[in-house]
Amino acid sequence: MKYGKIIVLSLMVLLVLFACSLQTDQPNRSNQRSSEIVQQLQAGLTRNPGDPKPGFSANVMAPLHVKVYNNKYTLEAQDWIDFEAELTTAKSIGVDAVSVDVWWGDVEAAGDQNFDWSYYDTIFQKIIDKGLKIVPIMSFHQCGGNVSDDYTSNLPSWIWTHYQGSGISANDMKYQSETGAYCSEVVSLWADNYVASEYIEFMDEFESHYAGYASYFDELNISCGTAGELRYPSYNSHDWGAYPNRGTLQCYGNLAVEDFRNDMLAKYSSLSGINAAWGTSLTAINQVNPPSNPDTFFNNLDYQNIQYGKDFVDWYNDSLKGHGKNMINAAKSAFDNQFISIPLGIKIAGVHWMMGHPSTPRAAEVTAGLIQTSVDFQSASTGHGYANIIDVCNNNNRDTILHFTCLEKDNEDYSPQYSQAQALVFWIAAEAENQNIVIKGENALPGGVTSDSGWNNIENAFDWASYIGFTALRISQVTNDYTGRTRYEQFIDKYSSSTDQVTVHYQEFGYAESYYIHCWDGLSGDYQMNYEGYYNGGHWWEVTLNNAPDDFKFCFKNNYEQWDGVNRHYTNQAAEVYSLPYDSTVYTYRP
């Protein structure tokens, strides 16, 4: 397949029309951000490769943790100084926001509902002070033990015994693999019914503590599994699963096995129905189990050729999708006040190895839970098996953005890796486009943004597929490395919607159906504003002005032809400015 000729140029109507109803004291307010994005994307349907992308965003990942040496103040100060220097460089090359892992195991380590946000108070303020926005990641997974991890944050120790009174042991809370090993990096999805309330409490407290930061948060990303990704820990260090083997199935714990049996009974109505479908002669429901010999299950292609195998993989995949929905619903439940207008985001891992394996194709994606095998998983009509898991971003009544990794990777379709990474990058984007889902990309490994070959692959994906945003792993790779910095700056210049855009935010002076910005002396006319949300004690409206000059004057009015009577002067203060009613000051932050 020659991707230079695959014009995935329908650049979707990335429909983010999951209307979210704003809970404010004014009636008939709707979040208009999604429709604005759709209009921009529709206007860009005829774009050519290399053209700017509507809604484009360029982000960087913060360090897993800025090192803090409690007894060595000078080293602690130096680490913060280095980080602040990186932020300054990131801002100068056009970066929009910094993603920051908010470690559950750090914040709530001392005990249930005992929260310590002090580290995040510091890092958020440093990011804001440099004029950048933030993408907090609700990191309900362990840090440490995975590729490039240079920090350790275990899950709160109290979580493992928290439900013993309900008969749920510490091991019940963990994934158990086909080898019998237990994973402590995340809580098993089969314990969602128990632990979801803890996730909600954590996010609820986060919103309460950072309510005044709403205007600085571009997205709220939700960790849905190990490494923050919606996948099983099939190739993590606790087990023999590793690159580039198939990994291990993670569904042998008591709660998982019970769920599999219940699911099969629900599908076939009875044990006799199961036997009829599978061609078996089971005599008790406790004989319905995950594969007893996983090597045979894969080597004989049972995972794709027999009904038991297809049923098992479907259940395994759908359980993961259900977990993604549970995490999105938990975030919706928690982020229901000041954060209600902020889009959510989840990440799917790029498991790109063994895709073209001659004996067990796609097996690593199966053990990670990412694809179905009851469908033609080699067909574009099923998203090459990914349609079901990508659908987790649909029908949430909340804008939900999909993030996908490994954009920098080459195809290496030969032994031992049999990787088709570039094919996967395009498959995922095409299916997201087919489902009208906004998709953004990342590099899988830090070195991917310090090489020209990595950037060439990233740009190829942006030229020919539907990605509209990129998050560079990690900030130091695109600020301290010459190639990383140079290529990211060029990348941002290439795909930014406009170098002459100014976004103006205005706090209304009274209720109205609509507000307008009126411009003169450099920019002429009235431009309708979109309702943004309720922040800092007032209702806000926003508008993005394209091809705006560096100097113009403006004021505001509503649909009743009521004016606030104060003139403002834009003199290129920033690409995003804020105004209060009856106040001539042009702010570069939300007052």
NORQUI-V515426 format. One record per pair of residues at least 12 apart in sequence whose C-alpha atoms are under 6 Angstrom apart, sorted by the first residue. I is the first residue (numbers start at 1). J is the second residue. Records with the same first field share a line. If there is no record, write none. Layout:
I = J  J
This chain:
7 = 464
8 = 464  465
10 = 45
11 = 45  466
12 = 433
13 = 38  41  42
14 = 436  437  438
15 = 436
16 = 34  399
17 = 34
18 = 397  398  399
19 = 397
20 = 397  398
32 = 530
40 = 54
41 = 54
49 = 463
50 = 463
52 = 495  496  497
53 = 495  497
54 = 497
56 = 468  469  496
57 = 469
58 = 95  96  469  470
59 = 95  96  97  98  471
60 = 98  471  472  475
61 = 98  99  473  474  475
62 = 99  100  475
86 = 479
89 = 479
93 = 489
96 = 132
97 = 132  133  134
98 = 134  135
99 = 134  135  136
100 = 136  137
101 = 137  139
102 = 137  138  139
103 = 139
104 = 139  140
105 = 153  154  155  156
109 = 156
133 = 216  217
134 = 216  217
135 = 217  218  219  220
136 = 220
137 = 221  222
138 = 222  223
139 = 223
140 = 223
141 = 185  186  226
142 = 154  155  185
173 = 187  188  191
174 = 187  188
175 = 188  250
176 = 250  252  253
177 = 249  250  252
178 = 249
186 = 226
189 = 323
190 = 255  256
200 = 330  334
203 = 334
204 = 334
211 = 338
214 = 339
219 = 342  343  344
220 = 344
221 = 344  345  346
222 = 346
229 = 347  348  349
230 = 348
231 = 368  369
232 = 368
234 = 247  248  367  368
235 = 247
244 = 353  417
246 = 363  364
247 = 364
248 = 367
249 = 367
261 = 288
278 = 307  308
304 = 373
310 = 373  374
314 = 372
317 = 369
321 = 389
343 = 399  400
344 = 400
345 = 400  401  402
346 = 402
347 = 402  403  404
348 = 404
349 = 405
350 = 405  406
351 = 365
352 = 419  420  421
353 = 417  418  419
354 = 417  418  419
355 = 419
356 = 418
357 = 418
371 = 385  386
372 = 385
383 = 431
401 = 438  439
402 = 439
403 = 439  440  441
404 = 441
405 = 441  442  443  444
406 = 443  444
407 = 443  458
408 = 443  448  454  457  458
409 = 421
429 = 466
439 = 467
440 = 467  468  469  470
441 = 470
442 = 470  471  472
446 = 473
449 = 484
450 = 483  484
500 = 547  548
501 = 545  546  547  548
502 = 544  545  575  576
503 = 543  544  576
504 = 542  543  576  577  578
505 = 541  542  578
506 = 540  541  578  579
507 = 539  540  580
508 = 539
509 = 581
514 = 558  559
515 = 529  557  558
516 = 528  529  556  557  558
517 = 555  556
518 = 554  555  556
519 = 553  554
520 = 553
521 = 552  553
522 = 552
523 = 552
529 = 541  542  543
530 = 542
550 = 571  572
551 = 570  571
552 = 570
553 = 568  569  570
554 = 567  568
555 = 567
564 = 582
566 = 582  584
567 = 584
568 = 584
578 = 590
